[in-house]
Amino acid sequence: MSKSPSKLAIGECKATCLALLDAKQSDVIIKRGRQVARLIPLQGGKPRSLRGSLLADDGIMEPVDTF
């Protein structure tokens, strides 16, 4: 049986954001009495590094053509 998400005011979420992320539980963020967001922990293993994930960097610093 899964635990139902707790409801947090947006101000409380802002003040305790890092602690909420460390808790790894589902939370519903409320703003002026309306649900505006849901914080859901990722499923699976630990996060992996993005190092080496860039496929090509040709011209990455060149200006972009405008139409």
Biotite code that builds the C-alpha atoms (Angstrom):
import biotite.structure as struc

atoms = struc.array([
    struc.Atom([0.000, 0.000, 0.000], chain_id="A", res_id=1, res_name="MET", atom_name="CA", element="C"),
    struc.Atom([1.548, 3.308, -1.036], chain_id="A", res_id=2, res_name="SER", atom_name="CA", element="C"),
    struc.Atom([1.471, 6.352, 1.187], chain_id="A", res_id=3, res_name="LYS", atom_name="CA", element="C"),
    struc.Atom([-0.715, 9.173, -0.092], chain_id="A", res_id=4, res_name="SER", atom_name="CA", element="C"),
    struc.Atom([1.133, 12.370, -1.030], chain_id="A", res_id=5, res_name="PRO", atom_name="CA", element="C"),
    struc.Atom([1.324, 15.091, 1.583], chain_id="A", res_id=6, res_name="SER", atom_name="CA", element="C"),
    struc.Atom([0.023, 18.555, 0.722], chain_id="A", res_id=7, res_name="LYS", atom_name="CA", element="C"),
    struc.Atom([2.315, 21.553, 1.150], chain_id="A", res_id=8, res_name="LEU", atom_name="CA", element="C"),
    struc.Atom([1.751, 25.261, 0.708], chain_id="A", res_id=9, res_name="ALA", atom_name="CA", element="C"),
    struc.Atom([4.052, 26.729, -1.921], chain_id="A", res_id=10, res_name="ILE", atom_name="CA", element="C"),
    struc.Atom([5.798, 28.888, 0.702], chain_id="A", res_id=11, res_name="GLY", atom_name="CA", element="C"),
    struc.Atom([6.572, 25.837, 2.828], chain_id="A", res_id=12, res_name="GLU", atom_name="CA", element="C"),
    struc.Atom([7.859, 24.023, -0.252], chain_id="A", res_id=13, res_name="CYS", atom_name="CA", element="C"),
    struc.Atom([10.132, 26.934, -1.100], chain_id="A", res_id=14, res_name="LYS", atom_name="CA", element="C"),
    struc.Atom([11.509, 27.087, 2.442], chain_id="A", res_id=15, res_name="ALA", atom_name="CA", element="C"),
    struc.Atom([12.153, 23.336, 2.720], chain_id="A", res_id=16, res_name="THR", atom_name="CA", element="C"),
    struc.Atom([12.895, 22.364, -0.894], chain_id="A", res_id=17, res_name="CYS", atom_name="CA", element="C"),
    struc.Atom([16.173, 20.534, -0.294], chain_id="A", res_id=18, res_name="LEU", atom_name="CA", element="C"),
    struc.Atom([14.773, 18.578, 2.650], chain_id="A", res_id=19, res_name="ALA", atom_name="CA", element="C"),
    struc.Atom([11.759, 17.565, 0.542], chain_id="A", res_id=20, res_name="LEU", atom_name="CA", element="C"),
    struc.Atom([14.033, 16.239, -2.189], chain_id="A", res_id=21, res_name="LEU", atom_name="CA", element="C"),
    struc.Atom([16.077, 14.258, 0.336], chain_id="A", res_id=22, res_name="ASP", atom_name="CA", element="C"),
    struc.Atom([12.910, 12.736, 1.849], chain_id="A", res_id=23, res_name="ALA", atom_name="CA", element="C"),
    struc.Atom([12.135, 10.947, -1.455], chain_id="A", res_id=24, res_name="LYS", atom_name="CA", element="C"),
    struc.Atom([8.372, 10.986, -0.971], chain_id="A", res_id=25, res_name="GLN", atom_name="CA", element="C"),
    struc.Atom([5.469, 12.257, -3.047], chain_id="A", res_id=26, res_name="SER", atom_name="CA", element="C"),
    struc.Atom([4.170, 15.736, -2.249], chain_id="A", res_id=27, res_name="ASP", atom_name="CA", element="C"),
    struc.Atom([1.468, 17.929, -3.780], chain_id="A", res_id=28, res_name="VAL", atom_name="CA", element="C"),
    struc.Atom([2.273, 21.653, -3.902], chain_id="A", res_id=29, res_name="ILE", atom_name="CA", element="C"),
    struc.Atom([-0.661, 23.981, -3.194], chain_id="A", res_id=30, res_name="ILE", atom_name="CA", element="C"),
    struc.Atom([-0.917, 27.644, -4.208], chain_id="A", res_id=31, res_name="LYS", atom_name="CA", element="C"),
    struc.Atom([-3.938, 29.629, -3.036], chain_id="A", res_id=32, res_name="ARG", atom_name="CA", element="C"),
    struc.Atom([-5.866, 26.438, -2.340], chain_id="A", res_id=33, res_name="GLY", atom_name="CA", element="C"),
    struc.Atom([-5.250, 24.880, -5.782], chain_id="A", res_id=34, res_name="ARG", atom_name="CA", element="C"),
    struc.Atom([-2.874, 22.058, -6.672], chain_id="A", res_id=35, res_name="GLN", atom_name="CA", element="C"),
    struc.Atom([-0.152, 23.455, -8.928], chain_id="A", res_id=36, res_name="VAL", atom_name="CA", element="C"),
    struc.Atom([2.575, 20.788, -8.889], chain_id="A", res_id=37, res_name="ALA", atom_name="CA", element="C"),
    struc.Atom([3.434, 17.302, -7.769], chain_id="A", res_id=38, res_name="ARG", atom_name="CA", element="C"),
    struc.Atom([6.858, 16.322, -6.456], chain_id="A", res_id=39, res_name="LEU", atom_name="CA", element="C"),
    struc.Atom([7.493, 12.649, -7.234], chain_id="A", res_id=40, res_name="ILE", atom_name="CA", element="C"),
    struc.Atom([10.735, 10.753, -6.533], chain_id="A", res_id=41, res_name="PRO", atom_name="CA", element="C"),
    struc.Atom([12.476, 9.103, -9.471], chain_id="A", res_id=42, res_name="LEU", atom_name="CA", element="C"),
    struc.Atom([12.201, 5.342, -9.748], chain_id="A", res_id=43, res_name="GLN", atom_name="CA", element="C"),
    struc.Atom([15.297, 3.271, -10.291], chain_id="A", res_id=44, res_name="GLY", atom_name="CA", element="C"),
    struc.Atom([18.928, 3.525, -9.363], chain_id="A", res_id=45, res_name="GLY", atom_name="CA", element="C"),
    struc.Atom([20.989, 6.461, -8.314], chain_id="A", res_id=46, res_name="LYS", atom_name="CA", element="C"),
    struc.Atom([21.381, 9.399, -10.701], chain_id="A", res_id=47, res_name="PRO", atom_name="CA", element="C"),
    struc.Atom([24.161, 9.063, -13.241], chain_id="A", res_id=48, res_name="ARG", atom_name="CA", element="C"),
    struc.Atom([26.594, 11.628, -14.527], chain_id="A", res_id=49, res_name="SER", atom_name="CA", element="C"),
    struc.Atom([25.940, 13.337, -17.860], chain_id="A", res_id=50, res_name="LEU", atom_name="CA", element="C"),
    struc.Atom([29.671, 13.415, -18.584], chain_id="A", res_id=51, res_name="ARG", atom_name="CA", element="C"),
    struc.Atom([30.325, 12.102, -22.070], chain_id="A", res_id=52, res_name="GLY", atom_name="CA", element="C"),
    struc.Atom([26.705, 12.404, -23.164], chain_id="A", res_id=53, res_name="SER", atom_name="CA", element="C"),
    struc.Atom([27.307, 15.270, -25.622], chain_id="A", res_id=54, res_name="LEU", atom_name="CA", element="C"),
    struc.Atom([27.294, 13.709, -29.077], chain_id="A", res_id=55, res_name="LEU", atom_name="CA", element="C"),
    struc.Atom([28.775, 16.552, -31.123], chain_id="A", res_id=56, res_name="ALA", atom_name="CA", element="C"),
    struc.Atom([30.031, 19.996, -30.280], chain_id="A", res_id=57, res_name="ASP", atom_name="CA", element="C"),
    struc.Atom([30.802, 21.309, -33.776], chain_id="A", res_id=58, res_name="ASP", atom_name="CA", element="C"),
    struc.Atom([30.095, 25.008, -33.864], chain_id="A", res_id=59, res_name="GLY", atom_name="CA", element="C"),
    struc.Atom([28.453, 25.142, -30.471], chain_id="A", res_id=60, res_name="ILE", atom_name="CA", element="C"),
    struc.Atom([29.805, 28.653, -29.889], chain_id="A", res_id=61, res_name="MET", atom_name="CA", element="C"),
    struc.Atom([28.964, 29.948, -33.386], chain_id="A", res_id=62, res_name="GLU", atom_name="CA", element="C"),
    struc.Atom([26.109, 32.429, -33.878], chain_id="A", res_id=63, res_name="PRO", atom_name="CA", element="C"),
    struc.Atom([22.767, 30.996, -34.926], chain_id="A", res_id=64, res_name="VAL", atom_name="CA", element="C"),
    struc.Atom([21.338, 32.069, -38.301], chain_id="A", res_id=65, res_name="ASP", atom_name="CA", element="C"),
    struc.Atom([18.123, 34.048, -37.957], chain_id="A", res_id=66, res_name="THR", atom_name="CA", element="C"),
    struc.Atom([15.280, 33.861, -40.425], chain_id="A", res_id=67, res_name="PHE", atom_name="CA", element="C"),
])
